[in-house]
Amino acid sequence: MKNLVARFAKDESGATAIEYGLIAAGIGVAIIATVDAVGTQLNTLFGSIKTGLQ
């Protein structure tokens, strides 16, 4: 039983998976923020083009 508890305490694979999950979440938030900003700029640009063509 002591051996099992010792192995469990030394196992870091779960911590590594959590770290990778946090990194992936951070990258996802950065991508969403960038796409949102670019989308707003494109909407403004195409609105100006539409107005200019009318």
PQR file of N, CA, C, O and H, with PARSE charges and radii, in Angstrom:
ATOM      1  N   MET A   1       0.823  -1.186   0.000 -0.4000 1.5000
ATOM      2  CA  MET A   1       0.000   0.000   0.000 -0.0000 2.0000
ATOM      3  C   MET A   1       0.875   1.260   0.000  0.5500 1.7000
ATOM      4  O   MET A   1       0.558   2.234  -0.683 -0.5500 1.4000
ATOM      5  N   LYS A   2       1.972   1.241   0.763 -0.4000 1.5000
ATOM      6  CA  LYS A   2       2.878   2.391   0.782 -0.0000 2.0000
ATOM      7  C   LYS A   2       3.484   2.634  -0.595  0.5500 1.7000
ATOM      8  O   LYS A   2       3.670   3.776  -1.016 -0.5500 1.4000
ATOM      9  H   LYS A   2       2.229   0.450   1.318  0.4000 1.0000
ATOM     10  N   ASN A   3       3.788   1.540  -1.290 -0.4000 1.5000
ATOM     11  CA  ASN A   3       4.363   1.652  -2.630 -0.0000 2.0000
ATOM     12  C   ASN A   3       3.380   2.332  -3.580  0.5500 1.7000
ATOM     13  O   ASN A   3       3.781   3.168  -4.389 -0.5500 1.4000
ATOM     14  H   ASN A   3       3.637   0.612  -0.949  0.4000 1.0000
ATOM     15  N   LEU A   4       2.116   1.985  -3.491 -0.4000 1.5000
ATOM     16  CA  LEU A   4       1.094   2.574  -4.346 -0.0000 2.0000
ATOM     17  C   LEU A   4       0.957   4.071  -4.085  0.5500 1.7000
ATOM     18  O   LEU A   4       0.868   4.856  -5.029 -0.5500 1.4000
ATOM     19  H   LEU A   4       1.791   1.305  -2.833  0.4000 1.0000
ATOM     20  N   VAL A   5       0.939   4.468  -2.834 -0.4000 1.5000
ATOM     21  CA  VAL A   5       0.829   5.881  -2.465 -0.0000 2.0000
ATOM     22  C   VAL A   5       2.073   6.645  -2.921  0.5500 1.7000
ATOM     23  O   VAL A   5       1.968   7.779  -3.391 -0.5500 1.4000
ATOM     24  H   VAL A   5       1.011   3.830  -2.067  0.4000 1.0000
ATOM     25  N   ALA A   6       3.233   6.035  -2.786 -0.4000 1.5000
ATOM     26  CA  ALA A   6       4.474   6.689  -3.205 -0.0000 2.0000
ATOM     27  C   ALA A   6       4.488   6.904  -4.722  0.5500 1.7000
ATOM     28  O   ALA A   6       4.882   7.968  -5.198 -0.5500 1.4000
ATOM     29  H   ALA A   6       3.318   5.114  -2.405  0.4000 1.0000
ATOM     30  N   ARG A   7       4.057   5.892  -5.474 -0.4000 1.5000
ATOM     31  CA  ARG A   7       4.005   6.038  -6.928 -0.0000 2.0000
ATOM     32  C   ARG A   7       3.005   7.126  -7.337  0.5500 1.7000
ATOM     33  O   ARG A   7       3.267   7.908  -8.251 -0.5500 1.4000
ATOM     34  H   ARG A   7       3.737   5.027  -5.088  0.4000 1.0000
ATOM     35  N   PHE A   8       1.865   7.166  -6.654 -0.4000 1.5000
ATOM     36  CA  PHE A   8       0.846   8.169  -6.960 -0.0000 2.0000
ATOM     37  C   PHE A   8       1.382   9.577  -6.683  0.5500 1.7000
ATOM     38  O   PHE A   8       1.117  10.496  -7.459 -0.5500 1.4000
ATOM     39  H   PHE A   8       1.652   6.531  -5.912  0.4000 1.0000
ATOM     40  N   ALA A   9       2.113   9.756  -5.614 -0.4000 1.5000
ATOM     41  CA  ALA A   9       2.657  11.064  -5.249 -0.0000 2.0000
ATOM     42  C   ALA A   9       3.717  11.523  -6.250  0.5500 1.7000
ATOM     43  O   ALA A   9       3.853  12.721  -6.497 -0.5500 1.4000
ATOM     44  H   ALA A   9       2.328   9.009  -4.984  0.4000 1.0000
ATOM     45  N   LYS A  10       4.465  10.586  -6.827 -0.4000 1.5000
ATOM     46  CA  LYS A  10       5.521  10.936  -7.774 -0.0000 2.0000
ATOM     47  C   LYS A  10       5.013  11.111  -9.200  0.5500 1.7000
ATOM     48  O   LYS A  10       5.722  11.673 -10.034 -0.5500 1.4000
ATOM     49  H   LYS A  10       4.355   9.613  -6.626  0.4000 1.0000
ATOM     50  N   ASP A  11       3.815  10.649  -9.497 -0.4000 1.5000
ATOM     51  CA  ASP A  11       3.275  10.706 -10.859 -0.0000 2.0000
ATOM     52  C   ASP A  11       2.922  12.142 -11.221  0.5500 1.7000
ATOM     53  O   ASP A  11       2.087  12.763 -10.564 -0.5500 1.4000
ATOM     54  H   ASP A  11       3.238  10.192  -8.819  0.4000 1.0000
ATOM     55  N   GLU A  12       3.556  12.670 -12.262 -0.4000 1.5000
ATOM     56  CA  GLU A  12       3.315  14.044 -12.691 -0.0000 2.0000
ATOM     57  C   GLU A  12       2.611  14.117 -14.041  0.5500 1.7000
ATOM     58  O   GLU A  12       2.496  15.209 -14.597 -0.5500 1.4000
ATOM     59  H   GLU A  12       4.234  12.165 -12.796  0.4000 1.0000
ATOM     60  N   SER A  13       2.146  13.023 -14.579 -0.4000 1.5000
ATOM     61  CA  SER A  13       1.530  13.047 -15.903 -0.0000 2.0000
ATOM     62  C   SER A  13       0.228  13.835 -15.906  0.5500 1.7000
ATOM     63  O   SER A  13      -0.094  14.479 -16.905 -0.5500 1.4000
ATOM     64  H   SER A  13       2.240  12.136 -14.127  0.4000 1.0000
ATOM     65  N   GLY A  14      -0.520  13.799 -14.826 -0.4000 1.5000
ATOM     66  CA  GLY A  14      -1.756  14.575 -14.744 -0.0000 2.0000
ATOM     67  C   GLY A  14      -1.476  16.064 -14.740  0.5500 1.7000
ATOM     68  O   GLY A  14      -2.197  16.835 -15.372 -0.5500 1.4000
ATOM     69  H   GLY A  14      -0.259  13.276 -14.015  0.4000 1.0000
ATOM     70  N   ALA A  15      -0.426  16.478 -14.027 -0.4000 1.5000
ATOM     71  CA  ALA A  15      -0.051  17.894 -13.990 -0.0000 2.0000
ATOM     72  C   ALA A  15       0.362  18.370 -15.373  0.5500 1.7000
ATOM     73  O   ALA A  15       0.030  19.487 -15.772 -0.5500 1.4000
ATOM     74  H   ALA A  15       0.160  15.851 -13.513  0.4000 1.0000
ATOM     75  N   THR A  16       1.080  17.533 -16.106 -0.4000 1.5000
ATOM     76  CA  THR A  16       1.500  17.899 -17.446 -0.0000 2.0000
ATOM     77  C   THR A  16       0.290  18.066 -18.361  0.5500 1.7000
ATOM     78  O   THR A  16       0.246  19.000 -19.162 -0.5500 1.4000
ATOM     79  H   THR A  16       1.349  16.626 -15.782  0.4000 1.0000
ATOM     80  N   ALA A  17      -0.670  17.189 -18.255 -0.4000 1.5000
ATOM     81  CA  ALA A  17      -1.876  17.299 -19.083 -0.0000 2.0000
ATOM     82  C   ALA A  17      -2.638  18.579 -18.769  0.5500 1.7000
ATOM     83  O   ALA A  17      -3.162  19.226 -19.675 -0.5500 1.4000
ATOM     84  H   ALA A  17      -0.635  16.430 -17.605  0.4000 1.0000
ATOM     85  N   ILE A  18      -2.702  18.947 -17.507 -0.4000 1.5000
ATOM     86  CA  ILE A  18      -3.379  20.187 -17.126 -0.0000 2.0000
ATOM     87  C   ILE A  18      -2.633  21.391 -17.685  0.5500 1.7000
ATOM     88  O   ILE A  18      -3.256  22.341 -18.158 -0.5500 1.4000
ATOM     89  H   ILE A  18      -2.276  18.422 -16.771  0.4000 1.0000
ATOM     90  N   GLU A  19      -1.323  21.359 -17.636 -0.4000 1.5000
ATOM     91  CA  GLU A  19      -0.532  22.467 -18.176 -0.0000 2.0000
ATOM     92  C   GLU A  19      -0.773  22.610 -19.675  0.5500 1.7000
ATOM     93  O   GLU A  19      -0.953  23.724 -20.168 -0.5500 1.4000
ATOM     94  H   GLU A  19      -0.817  20.587 -17.251  0.4000 1.0000
ATOM     95  N   TYR A  20      -0.779  21.501 -20.402 -0.4000 1.5000
ATOM     96  CA  TYR A  20      -1.047  21.570 -21.838 -0.0000 2.0000
ATOM     97  C   TYR A  20      -2.458  22.085 -22.106  0.5500 1.7000
ATOM     98  O   TYR A  20      -2.677  22.825 -23.065 -0.5500 1.4000
ATOM     99  H   TYR A  20      -0.632  20.597 -20.002  0.4000 1.0000
ATOM    100  N   GLY A  21      -3.396  21.704 -21.279 -0.4000 1.5000
ATOM    101  CA  GLY A  21      -4.764  22.198 -21.426 -0.0000 2.0000
ATOM    102  C   GLY A  21      -4.850  23.699 -21.220  0.5500 1.7000
ATOM    103  O   GLY A  21      -5.559  24.390 -21.952 -0.5500 1.4000
ATOM    104  H   GLY A  21      -3.218  21.103 -20.500  0.4000 1.0000
ATOM    105  N   LEU A  22      -4.129  24.211 -20.224 -0.4000 1.5000
ATOM    106  CA  LEU A  22      -4.114  25.654 -19.982 -0.0000 2.0000
ATOM    107  C   LEU A  22      -3.453  26.415 -21.127  0.5500 1.7000
ATOM    108  O   LEU A  22      -3.906  27.495 -21.507 -0.5500 1.4000
ATOM    109  H   LEU A  22      -3.553  23.650 -19.629  0.4000 1.0000
ATOM    110  N   ILE A  23      -2.390  25.852 -21.669 -0.4000 1.5000
ATOM    111  CA  ILE A  23      -1.726  26.484 -22.813 -0.0000 2.0000
ATOM    112  C   ILE A  23      -2.669  26.519 -24.015  0.5500 1.7000
ATOM    113  O   ILE A  23      -2.768  27.539 -24.697 -0.5500 1.4000
ATOM    114  H   ILE A  23      -2.022  24.975 -21.361  0.4000 1.0000
ATOM    115  N   ALA A  24      -3.354  25.419 -24.273 -0.4000 1.5000
ATOM    116  CA  ALA A  24      -4.290  25.369 -25.398 -0.0000 2.0000
ATOM    117  C   ALA A  24      -5.435  26.361 -25.202  0.5500 1.7000
ATOM    118  O   ALA A  24      -5.870  27.001 -26.160 -0.5500 1.4000
ATOM    119  H   ALA A  24      -3.273  24.591 -23.719  0.4000 1.0000
ATOM    120  N   ALA A  25      -5.920  26.491 -23.978 -0.4000 1.5000
ATOM    121  CA  ALA A  25      -6.989  27.455 -23.704 -0.0000 2.0000
ATOM    122  C   ALA A  25      -6.501  28.880 -23.928  0.5500 1.7000
ATOM    123  O   ALA A  25      -7.230  29.700 -24.485 -0.5500 1.4000
ATOM    124  H   ALA A  25      -5.567  25.972 -23.200  0.4000 1.0000
ATOM    125  N   GLY A  26      -5.306  29.180 -23.513 -0.4000 1.5000
ATOM    126  CA  GLY A  26      -4.732  30.515 -23.731 -0.0000 2.0000
ATOM    127  C   GLY A  26      -4.571  30.838 -25.198  0.5500 1.7000
ATOM    128  O   GLY A  26      -4.868  31.951 -25.631 -0.5500 1.4000
ATOM    129  H   GLY A  26      -4.713  28.514 -23.060  0.4000 1.0000
ATOM    130  N   ILE A  27      -4.100  29.864 -25.968 -0.4000 1.5000
ATOM    131  CA  ILE A  27      -3.960  30.067 -27.409 -0.0000 2.0000
ATOM    132  C   ILE A  27      -5.329  30.274 -28.046  0.5500 1.7000
ATOM    133  O   ILE A  27      -5.480  31.110 -28.937 -0.5500 1.4000
ATOM    134  H   ILE A  27      -3.859  28.959 -25.615  0.4000 1.0000
ATOM    135  N   GLY A  28      -6.315  29.525 -27.599 -0.4000 1.5000
ATOM    136  CA  GLY A  28      -7.668  29.676 -28.129 -0.0000 2.0000
ATOM    137  C   GLY A  28      -8.235  31.058 -27.860  0.5500 1.7000
ATOM    138  O   GLY A  28      -8.860  31.655 -28.736 -0.5500 1.4000
ATOM    139  H   GLY A  28      -6.192  28.846 -26.875  0.4000 1.0000
ATOM    140  N   VAL A  29      -8.024  31.572 -26.650 -0.4000 1.5000
ATOM    141  CA  VAL A  29      -8.503  32.926 -26.318 -0.0000 2.0000
ATOM    142  C   VAL A  29      -7.804  33.967 -27.186  0.5500 1.7000
ATOM    143  O   VAL A  29      -8.441  34.912 -27.650 -0.5500 1.4000
ATOM    144  H   VAL A  29      -7.517  31.087 -25.938  0.4000 1.0000
ATOM    145  N   ALA A  30      -6.511  33.804 -27.409 -0.4000 1.5000
ATOM    146  CA  ALA A  30      -5.771  34.746 -28.248 -0.0000 2.0000
ATOM    147  C   ALA A  30      -6.281  34.717 -29.687  0.5500 1.7000
ATOM    148  O   ALA A  30      -6.413  35.766 -30.317 -0.5500 1.4000
ATOM    149  H   ALA A  30      -5.994  33.036 -27.032  0.4000 1.0000
ATOM    150  N   ILE A  31      -6.567  33.535 -30.210 -0.4000 1.5000
ATOM    151  CA  ILE A  31      -7.085  33.416 -31.576 -0.0000 2.0000
ATOM    152  C   ILE A  31      -8.458  34.073 -31.680  0.5500 1.7000
ATOM    153  O   ILE A  31      -8.728  34.793 -32.641 -0.5500 1.4000
ATOM    154  H   ILE A  31      -6.460  32.682 -29.698  0.4000 1.0000
ATOM    155  N   ILE A  32      -9.321  33.832 -30.706 -0.4000 1.5000
ATOM    156  CA  ILE A  32     -10.666  34.419 -30.737 -0.0000 2.0000
ATOM    157  C   ILE A  32     -10.585  35.942 -30.686  0.5500 1.7000
ATOM    158  O   ILE A  32     -11.299  36.619 -31.425 -0.5500 1.4000
ATOM    159  H   ILE A  32      -9.102  33.246 -29.925  0.4000 1.0000
ATOM    160  N   ALA A  33      -9.732  36.488 -29.832 -0.4000 1.5000
ATOM    161  CA  ALA A  33      -9.589  37.945 -29.728 -0.0000 2.0000
ATOM    162  C   ALA A  33      -9.075  38.537 -31.033  0.5500 1.7000
ATOM    163  O   ALA A  33      -9.547  39.590 -31.462 -0.5500 1.4000
ATOM    164  H   ALA A  33      -9.152  35.938 -29.232  0.4000 1.0000
ATOM    165  N   THR A  34      -8.111  37.871 -31.672 -0.4000 1.5000
ATOM    166  CA  THR A  34      -7.555  38.358 -32.930 -0.0000 2.0000
ATOM    167  C   THR A  34      -8.596  38.315 -34.039  0.5500 1.7000
ATOM    168  O   THR A  34      -8.745  39.278 -34.791 -0.5500 1.4000
ATOM    169  H   THR A  34      -7.727  37.016 -31.324  0.4000 1.0000
ATOM    170  N   VAL A  35      -9.305  37.223 -34.142 -0.4000 1.5000
ATOM    171  CA  VAL A  35     -10.325  37.086 -35.188 -0.0000 2.0000
ATOM    172  C   VAL A  35     -11.434  38.114 -34.987  0.5500 1.7000
ATOM    173  O   VAL A  35     -11.947  38.676 -35.954 -0.5500 1.4000
ATOM    174  H   VAL A  35      -9.184  36.441 -33.532  0.4000 1.0000
ATOM    175  N   ASP A  36     -11.800  38.359 -33.737 -0.4000 1.5000
ATOM    176  CA  ASP A  36     -12.829  39.352 -33.442 -0.0000 2.0000
ATOM    177  C   ASP A  36     -12.380  40.738 -33.880  0.5500 1.7000
ATOM    178  O   ASP A  36     -13.151  41.472 -34.498 -0.5500 1.4000
ATOM    179  H   ASP A  36     -11.383  37.903 -32.951  0.4000 1.0000
ATOM    180  N   ALA A  37     -11.141  41.103 -33.566 -0.4000 1.5000
ATOM    181  CA  ALA A  37     -10.625  42.422 -33.939 -0.0000 2.0000
ATOM    182  C   ALA A  37     -10.537  42.568 -35.456  0.5500 1.7000
ATOM    183  O   ALA A  37     -10.927  43.599 -36.005 -0.5500 1.4000
ATOM    184  H   ALA A  37     -10.514  40.507 -33.064  0.4000 1.0000
ATOM    185  N   VAL A  38     -10.034  41.553 -36.125 -0.4000 1.5000
ATOM    186  CA  VAL A  38      -9.906  41.603 -37.587 -0.0000 2.0000
ATOM    187  C   VAL A  38     -11.289  41.634 -38.226  0.5500 1.7000
ATOM    188  O   VAL A  38     -11.495  42.333 -39.217 -0.5500 1.4000
ATOM    189  H   VAL A  38      -9.717  40.716 -35.679  0.4000 1.0000
ATOM    190  N   GLY A  39     -12.229  40.893 -37.676 -0.4000 1.5000
ATOM    191  CA  GLY A  39     -13.595  40.881 -38.213 -0.0000 2.0000
ATOM    192  C   GLY A  39     -14.242  42.247 -38.122  0.5500 1.7000
ATOM    193  O   GLY A  39     -14.930  42.673 -39.050 -0.5500 1.4000
ATOM    194  H   GLY A  39     -12.062  40.325 -36.871  0.4000 1.0000
ATOM    195  N   THR A  40     -14.028  42.938 -37.016 -0.4000 1.5000
ATOM    196  CA  THR A  40     -14.579  44.283 -36.855 -0.0000 2.0000
ATOM    197  C   THR A  40     -13.969  45.240 -37.878  0.5500 1.7000
ATOM    198  O   THR A  40     -14.677  46.048 -38.479 -0.5500 1.4000
ATOM    199  H   THR A  40     -13.469  42.592 -36.263  0.4000 1.0000
ATOM    200  N   GLN A  41     -12.677  45.149 -38.069 -0.4000 1.5000
ATOM    201  CA  GLN A  41     -12.005  46.013 -39.044 -0.0000 2.0000
ATOM    202  C   GLN A  41     -12.488  45.723 -40.460  0.5500 1.7000
ATOM    203  O   GLN A  41     -12.711  46.644 -41.246 -0.5500 1.4000
ATOM    204  H   GLN A  41     -12.101  44.493 -37.581  0.4000 1.0000
ATOM    205  N   LEU A  42     -12.648  44.444 -40.785 -0.4000 1.5000
ATOM    206  CA  LEU A  42     -13.133  44.091 -42.121 -0.0000 2.0000
ATOM    207  C   LEU A  42     -14.564  44.562 -42.329  0.5500 1.7000
ATOM    208  O   LEU A  42     -14.916  45.006 -43.422 -0.5500 1.4000
ATOM    209  H   LEU A  42     -12.467  43.695 -40.147  0.4000 1.0000
ATOM    210  N   ASN A  43     -15.383  44.472 -41.306 -0.4000 1.5000
ATOM    211  CA  ASN A  43     -16.762  44.941 -41.405 -0.0000 2.0000
ATOM    212  C   ASN A  43     -16.788  46.440 -41.692  0.5500 1.7000
ATOM    213  O   ASN A  43     -17.568  46.904 -42.524 -0.5500 1.4000
ATOM    214  H   ASN A  43     -15.097  44.112 -40.418  0.4000 1.0000
ATOM    215  N   THR A  44     -15.945  47.186 -41.010 -0.4000 1.5000
ATOM    216  CA  THR A  44     -15.855  48.627 -41.245 -0.0000 2.0000
ATOM    217  C   THR A  44     -15.358  48.915 -42.653  0.5500 1.7000
ATOM    218  O   THR A  44     -15.894  49.789 -43.335 -0.5500 1.4000
ATOM    219  H   THR A  44     -15.311  46.809 -40.334  0.4000 1.0000
ATOM    220  N   LEU A  45     -14.346  48.193 -43.089 -0.4000 1.5000
ATOM    221  CA  LEU A  45     -13.790  48.393 -44.427 -0.0000 2.0000
ATOM    222  C   LEU A  45     -14.825  48.111 -45.506  0.5500 1.7000
ATOM    223  O   LEU A  45     -14.996  48.917 -46.420 -0.5500 1.4000
ATOM    224  H   LEU A  45     -13.910  47.484 -42.536  0.4000 1.0000
ATOM    225  N   PHE A  46     -15.519  46.976 -45.416 -0.4000 1.5000
ATOM    226  CA  PHE A  46     -16.507  46.637 -46.424 -0.0000 2.0000
ATOM    227  C   PHE A  46     -17.709  47.581 -46.367  0.5500 1.7000
ATOM    228  O   PHE A  46     -18.335  47.850 -47.393 -0.5500 1.4000
ATOM    229  H   PHE A  46     -15.380  46.321 -44.674  0.4000 1.0000
ATOM    230  N   GLY A  47     -18.031  48.078 -45.189 -0.4000 1.5000
ATOM    231  CA  GLY A  47     -19.083  49.087 -45.085 -0.0000 2.0000
ATOM    232  C   GLY A  47     -18.722  50.359 -45.811  0.5500 1.7000
ATOM    233  O   GLY A  47     -19.565  50.961 -46.476 -0.5500 1.4000
ATOM    234  H   GLY A  47     -17.523  47.859 -44.356  0.4000 1.0000
ATOM    235  N   SER A  48     -17.462  50.779 -45.689 -0.4000 1.5000
ATOM    236  CA  SER A  48     -16.983  51.967 -46.402 -0.0000 2.0000
ATOM    237  C   SER A  48     -17.011  51.740 -47.900  0.5500 1.7000
ATOM    238  O   SER A  48     -17.399  52.634 -48.653 -0.5500 1.4000
ATOM    239  H   SER A  48     -16.777  50.291 -45.149  0.4000 1.0000
ATOM    240  N   ILE A  49     -16.608  50.568 -48.344 -0.4000 1.5000
ATOM    241  CA  ILE A  49     -16.623  50.251 -49.777 -0.0000 2.0000
ATOM    242  C   ILE A  49     -18.053  50.251 -50.300  0.5500 1.7000
ATOM    243  O   ILE A  49     -18.323  50.768 -51.384 -0.5500 1.4000
ATOM    244  H   ILE A  49     -16.293  49.842 -47.733  0.4000 1.0000
ATOM    245  N   LYS A  50     -18.965  49.672 -49.530 -0.4000 1.5000
ATOM    246  CA  LYS A  50     -20.369  49.642 -49.933 -0.0000 2.0000
ATOM    247  C   LYS A  50     -20.926  51.058 -50.073  0.5500 1.7000
ATOM    248  O   LYS A  50     -21.619  51.372 -51.040 -0.5500 1.4000
ATOM    249  H   LYS A  50     -18.746  49.252 -48.649  0.4000 1.0000
ATOM    250  N   THR A  51     -20.617  51.894 -49.104 -0.4000 1.5000
ATOM    251  CA  THR A  51     -21.102  53.267 -49.151 -0.0000 2.0000
ATOM    252  C   THR A  51     -20.496  54.010 -50.350  0.5500 1.7000
ATOM    253  O   THR A  51     -21.176  54.793 -51.013 -0.5500 1.4000
ATOM    254  H   THR A  51     -20.054  51.639 -48.317  0.4000 1.0000
ATOM    255  N   GLY A  52     -19.232  53.757 -50.611 -0.4000 1.5000
ATOM    256  CA  GLY A  52     -18.574  54.411 -51.747 -0.0000 2.0000
ATOM    257  C   GLY A  52     -19.126  53.973 -53.080  0.5500 1.7000
ATOM    258  O   GLY A  52     -19.115  54.753 -54.032 -0.5500 1.4000
ATOM    259  H   GLY A  52     -18.680  53.120 -50.072  0.4000 1.0000
ATOM    260  N   LEU A  53     -19.605  52.762 -53.180 -0.4000 1.5000
ATOM    261  CA  LEU A  53     -20.149  52.252 -54.445 -0.0000 2.0000
ATOM    262  C   LEU A  53     -21.574  52.697 -54.713  0.5500 1.7000
ATOM    263  O   LEU A  53     -22.046  52.620 -55.848 -0.5500 1.4000
ATOM    264  H   LEU A  53     -19.614  52.128 -52.406  0.4000 1.0000
ATOM    265  N   GLN A  54     -22.259  53.158 -53.691 -0.4000 1.5000
ATOM    266  CA  GLN A  54     -23.664  53.549 -53.884 -0.0000 2.0000
ATOM    267  C   GLN A  54     -23.804  54.927 -54.458  0.5500 1.7000
ATOM    268  O   GLN A  54     -24.922  55.394 -54.676 -0.5500 1.4000
ATOM    269  H   GLN A  54     -21.876  53.221 -52.769  0.4000 1.0000
TER
END
